[in-house]
Amino acid sequence: MENQGQDERKVAVITGAASGLGAALAHHANTLGYDLALADIAPLDGSQYENAMTSQVDVTQPDQMEEFAQCVYGQFDRCDYLFNNAGIMRPGRSWDQPRSHWDAVMAVNFSGTVNGVRAFAPRMTSSGRAGRIVNTASLSGLIAAPGLGAYGVSKHAVIAFSEILSMELSEAGSGIDVSVICAGAIDTDIMTSAVASLAEGNDAKAQASAMQMALGTKAVGAAPSDIAKTVFEQADQGRFWIRPLNEPVGAVAKRAAQIEAGDPPVFSGWE
Ligand SMILES: NC(=O)c1ccc[n+]([C@@H]2O[C@H](COP(=O)([O-])OP(=O)(O)OC[C@H]3O[C@@H](n4cnc5c(N)ncnc54)[C@H](O)[C@@H]3O)[C@@H](O)[C@H]2O)c1
């Protein structure tokens, strides 16, 4: 799925496309010649792209995702790339986080991804065309960090879901492949709303220090445009695990060693 010719334009569907990584994926797909179907709970401006349809969609609502998929197939009759990308972060210690934060994070990050797959995968598989589903997880989905609470749990769930989905689509001979993005820090608005959410916590000070502990060793965020370009490159290479900045995964090996030895978990940073 590289640069598109005029005669066969392919379609990229992207959720969370109003800002950050989603917007960068949309811009990059546009430069590659894709037609775009963009969804976000926030208003979207499709005029900046060559050919884009935009929909205000709450990914937590299965009916809205289903209606969005109907509109996409009504307009383009295909989906070559599905990016389940919408996400939120509500950091804090597990017991300090308000229950509403747990529910919101799991609903957007995990259920939103499931809703996207349930709405689009049947249409993609029955089209008989090759396609790819790209779910945005995070390095937080590979490394369990204290202080990120529901966010880390939701991203672990996205990774497990993506692995299962990949195997199932392969076993079904669907022609649809799966990738999962395990990015480290990206310079987007997600932290702004995360920090704002701390004020709503049961113990805001404890949550703030928990988040600082979790993120303390994270590097300054990368430019979303750089990440988006690499995501397309790695997805086009057929990679399941997308690590846009070649994020280190030594912590995964350390975790396996802890499991093997029966040792309790110890967070030793993002590497
Ligand atoms: N920024 C990082 O450091 C980082 C690192 C790894 C992974 N990610 C992931 O990247 C993805 C994009 O996040 P971002 O960093 O670009 O943040 P962002 O806040 O800039 O963008 C997230 C977008 O999702 C939309 N959204 C939120 N709730 C929604 C809902 N219910 N329905 C539809 N849209 C909704 C927002 O309106 C926003 O446009 C997320 O899944 C995030 O977890 C981010």
The ligand as an ORCA input file, in Angstrom:
! r2SCAN-3c Opt
* xyz 0 1
  N       1.274     11.230     22.957
  C       1.967     10.167     23.341
  O       3.020     10.277     24.014
  C       1.497      8.798     22.937
  C       2.393      7.730     23.024
  C       1.969      6.465     22.646
  C       0.674      6.275     22.200
  N      -0.176      7.331     22.141
  C      -1.535      7.081     21.672
  O      -1.735      7.778     20.459
  C      -3.144      7.952     20.246
  C      -3.422      9.386     19.840
  O      -3.143     10.220     20.964
  P      -2.408     11.626     20.826
  O      -1.171     11.541     21.627
  O      -2.343     12.036     19.400
  O      -3.402     12.552     21.666
  P      -4.391     13.722     21.224
  O      -5.106     14.101     22.472
  O      -3.650     14.776     20.492
  O      -5.383     13.003     20.198
  C      -6.368     12.086     20.607
  C      -7.613     12.306     19.766
  O      -8.593     11.337     20.154
  C      -9.854     12.004     20.185
  N     -10.790     11.298     21.064
  C     -10.773     11.222     22.416
  N     -11.837     10.551     22.857
  C     -12.548     10.189     21.754
  C     -13.760      9.477     21.560
  N     -14.471      9.001     22.604
  N     -14.212      9.275     20.303
  C     -13.507      9.773     19.238
  N     -12.360     10.463     19.371
  C     -11.886     10.662     20.611
  C      -9.530     13.392     20.714
  O     -10.578     14.326     20.445
  C      -8.232     13.688     19.987
  O      -8.470     14.327     18.745
  C      -3.810      7.544     21.559
  O      -4.338      6.243     21.435
  C      -2.660      7.560     22.554
  O      -2.895      6.720     23.655
  C       0.203      8.580     22.476
*
